[in-house]
Amino acid sequence: MAICEVCENDYWMTFEVRTVGGGVHTFDSFECAAHKLAPICEHCQVKILGHGVEVSGRFFCCAHCARSKEGTEGTQVRDSVGARPS
């Protein structure tokens, strides 16, 4: 069995996550994996579990947060594309 690097649970169904940078992490749940690996929004400090938004190399959970922090470049960010449904 392997031990989760976040909660230290010794569990027979742990799994590994390999990062682009070559890191290997062992977790017992997606919750622990998200806690350790998910980026944090630079405006509201929540863990970014979805696609998020990147502006000038900074990560945000949504367009609102990007606009709040990134000024001119952030104003170009939108949460959706196309016409609003009626």
DACORHU-V245208 format. One record per helix or strand of 2 or more residues. SS is the DSSP state (@ for helix, = for strand). FROM is the first residue (numbers start at 1). TO is the last residue. If there is no record, write none. Layout:
ss={SS/SS}
from={FROM/FROM}
to={TO/TO}
This chain:
ss={=/=/=/=/@/=/=/@}
from={2/10/15/24/30/53/58/63}
to={3/11/18/27/37/55/60/74}
